[in-house]
Amino acid sequence: MTNEWCGWREATERALYGPDDGFYTRPGGPGPAGHFRTSVHVSPLYAGAVATLLCRVDTALGRPDELALVDVGAGRGELLTGVLAALPDEVAARLRPCAVERAARPPGLDARIEWRGELPAPGSVTGLLFANEWLDNVPVDVVETDADGVARRVLVRADGTERLGEPVDGADAEWLSRWWATSGAGDAAAGPALDADAAKGTAQDAGATRGQAPDADALGAPAPTTPGLRAEIGRPRDEAWAEAVRTLRAGLAVTADYAHERGDRPLFGTLTGFRDGREVAPVPDGSCDITAHVALDACAGPSARRLTQRAALRALGVDGRRPPLALAVTDPSRYVRALSGAGAAAELTDPAGLGGFGWLLEPVGEACAGLLRAVDAG
Ligand SMILES: C[S@@+](CC[C@H](N)C(=O)[O-])C[C@H]1O[C@@H](n2cnc3c(N)ncnc32)[C@H](O)[C@@H]1O
């Protein structure tokens, strides 16, 4: 790993996906589950909900002879493995499960699962494309406002030292002005105000799941030329998501991630690191995950719909309510199982945690367009 100055996008690309020493691609590495918990790791209920969604897609598509489930950013294939276990035999028999993942195929994975490093060809997939906590790991550049309030690209070295580079321009400046108005590259007056002390006080706690955002309510009133405001340029994620959606001939594309909205972007951005279950400073040397919240509203295509994970999972039958106490008397072991399921469901749907994540649903073709209403209605 060199220690030369470059933008965060290039530095993150090397740090996470370098062929020999990338955080995710290092041969023999533990994979995401070795460093943090995603919804997939929290409980098999999550894979069960994706299986339910897949069955709805299958029905909407008229039960095709071959039904695809493409998992983008598949980690070690845990979600596909869980969905295969949860599906009715008749659907599993027609399923073509496919992992798209930059890391190598893990040993011992179910032989039915295809493993590939790139997305399938455009228009080649009929079924469900699902991406859990993928886009937050698509590398992005970071900008920071200088003393005059001008947004400049942040340059970084592999040891994490930063300095400001050139003013941001072109398509990146346009993206910032459209999607992140507090960045100094657009109409800064339209954005929220800055109370630096309050905002710094919201630094994220170490935790096993990623995605706790700074508390927007703690941020105070601003000035458009305030130095030190930061933003992440989400353009590479918009493009990555659009490319993923284009792989569908017919069906539904879903991505789930920690997200923020145009009117509510954090004043100092969200770039951070994770290692061994703890939040750490983002140092692009391959020793830690590097991640930032996703501007899901910017990724959304014209037919897309956004829900919270809580709403989506509830519509798919994941419910955190406790089982009735009477069950403890009539069937104690079923009661204990139901209680533990309710605990996991509560974690997956907690509005202050995983339940607050955004789901972006994008139907391709007519068949799954009505599915959005079906998901809403449960
Ligand atoms: C945070 S992990 C999520 C793993 C899994 N989806 C889960 O929820 O547990 C992100 C994964 O996305 C993979 N990834 C990132 N960019 C990718 C790309 N362009 N194509 C395929 N995989 C990618 C990384 O290698 C990593 O395994």
The ligand as a Gaussian input file, in Angstrom:
#p B3LYP/6-31G(d) Opt

LIG

0 1
 C      -21.010000      -4.715000       4.418000
 S      -20.731000      -6.109000       3.477000
 C      -22.385000      -6.776000       3.401000
 C      -22.406000      -8.278000       3.233000
 C      -23.802000      -8.891000       3.210000
 N      -24.625000      -8.352000       2.157000
 C      -24.511000      -8.725000       4.546000
 O      -25.478000      -7.965000       4.604000
 O      -24.073000      -9.316000       5.533000
 C      -20.506000      -5.433000       1.848000
 C      -20.025000      -6.448000       0.841000
 O      -20.155000      -5.898000      -0.461000
 C      -19.069000      -6.357000      -1.242000
 N      -18.953000      -5.460000      -2.408000
 C      -18.697000      -4.148000      -2.396000
 N      -18.703000      -3.639000      -3.653000
 C      -18.995000      -4.663000      -4.472000
 C      -19.162000      -4.776000      -5.889000
 N      -19.038000      -3.731000      -6.693000
 N      -19.478000      -5.990000      -6.383000
 C      -19.616000      -7.062000      -5.563000
 N      -19.469000      -7.015000      -4.221000
 C      -19.162000      -5.832000      -3.679000
 C      -17.907000      -6.335000      -0.280000
 O      -16.835000      -7.145000      -0.711000
 C      -18.571000      -6.856000       1.002000
 O      -18.481000      -8.247000       1.096000

